[in-house]
Each structure stands twice: as C-alpha cells, then as structure tokens.
Amino acid sequence: MRDHPSVLGCRIDPLSMLAALDRVEGFIEQADPKESSHIITLNAEIAYQAYYDPALRDLINRAAMVTPDGIGIVWGARQLGIDVPGRVTGIDLMERICQRAASRGWKIYLLGAEPGIAEQAARNLQQRYPGLIIAGVHHGYFQPDEEPEIIADIIRTAPQVLFVGLGAPRQEWWIDQYKDQLQVPVCIGVGGSLDVISGHKQRAPEWAIKLNLEWLYRLATEPSRFKRQLVLPRFVGLIIKSRLRKRS
Ligand code: UDP
C-alpha cells in the first residue's frame, strides 16, 4: 500500500479540487465492476474521534481517497508539514461530480436526509446540470429491516456514484458495510449536503466560505452543533502535541 500523509493517524490526500475530481473520474473509468472506491471528506471532528477510535481510523485509512473537508483539518495538516492546497468539501465535491456526471453520462444515486429532500435535491441538480441522470433516491430515515430493499434498488439502478447523506461517521460506516455488495464505483459520504442542495437549508454566504468562517456560520444557525464543536480546541491541542513530537 502507498504511504499517505496523515493527520493524527488519519490518511489525507493533499489534492486540489480538480485533482480530486480527476481521481474520481479515474475510479469510475477504471472501475473493476466489483470494486467500490470509498471517498471520505474528513473534518477535524471526525479526525478527533478517530484518534480515540482505532476502528474508525482503520476505516478512514482503507478509503480510496480522503480529502480535507474543513478549515480545521487543513490547518492541522499544514501544521504537520503536509502541503494541502485547500478545502475539498463534501458539498463542493458533490456539485463538481454532478457537473462532470452530466457531461460523461454517469448515473448518480442520492441516499439520505428526511423524506422528500433527496427528490428535491435531485430536481435541483438536474436543473443546474442538464442531462444529469438520476438513478434513484431514497431518504435516510430507514429501519435496518428496510436496508435490503434499498441495497437492491441501488444494485438494480446501477449508478456510477452513490452520495450518502446520513451524517458522519454513520454514513462512512454504512458505505463500508455495504460497498462490496453495492458494486458502485464511487461511494461518498456528504453529510447534510442534500439539505443544502434541496434548498431546505442555507449554506454560509460566499464571503464567509472565502474567509474560512463557514464553521462559525453553522454554529450560529445550528446552535445544537455547539457540543460537537467543543472538540475543536482539543483537536488543536493534539495537533500541537503531534507537531512537537515530530520535531523532537
Ligand atoms: N440523517 C439521515 N438519517 C438519520 C439521521 C440523519 O438521513 O437517521 C441526515 C440528516 O437529515 C441530514 C444529515 O443526515 O441531512 C446530517 O447532516 P449534518 O450536517 O449533521 O452532517 P454531518 O455534519 O454530521 O456530516
């Protein structure tokens, strides 16, 4: 296996958006129909969780590509001497994949979010990227006994890309559990992106994204995320420790 740079033991691929997109295309074009490439967009919260959870860390390190989703992980990577070009977020990567899918004829499947949201997201994507083929959609509030039906639908409709928006890291575990059965060339967890693409939730304004303040906007609009973001100072502490250890 190739040696990849890592942040707190989690693989990270220091790729630009365009390079990540080309990598996705490579996974699809060369796909051995039996093999699924799992793409993870990693943020500081999940990297922090994985630091204390070897199984999650192992899952991340088995992925085909891991991009830095948030400014925290970009900062952490750079502190550790990894030359990360910038953020490659789940939602941006998803939009760009859909844009390319429309021109290449790849079919996509949307799984996740509350009933009705994935359908609306699919309609909006088709409007934005004419020609985009939607293989299927399914909401993310299913019971375990409904999973075989969802899996059968994905296999039957044979998308090239499966977007899973169940929240992290549940979506990563879901993909990991089923990817061998699904045989979809590219599976990627996209968190709450379906809510945003459907218009159900607002993304931070462009200026906030540019200033790397998207996390602050989310905190202000979804105060329930406060508890989750409490790990961020601890993540910073671990990065500083890791950097000191590297130096000595
Ligand atoms: N979700 C889902 N099924 C569940 C729980 C959550 O489909 O049982 C969806 C939820 O509706 C939302 C997404 O998962 O669309 C989680 O969004 P969030 O922004 O919290 O993602 P994260 O930041 O955890 O990646």
Boltz pocket constraint, residues with backbone or C-beta under 6 A from the ligand:
constraints:
  - pocket:
      binder: B
      contacts: [[A, 112], [A, 113], [A, 114], [A, 139], [A, 140], [A, 141], [A, 142], [A, 165], [A, 166], [A, 167], [A, 168], [A, 169], [A, 190], [A, 191], [A, 192], [A, 193], [A, 194], [A, 195]]
      max_distance: 6.0
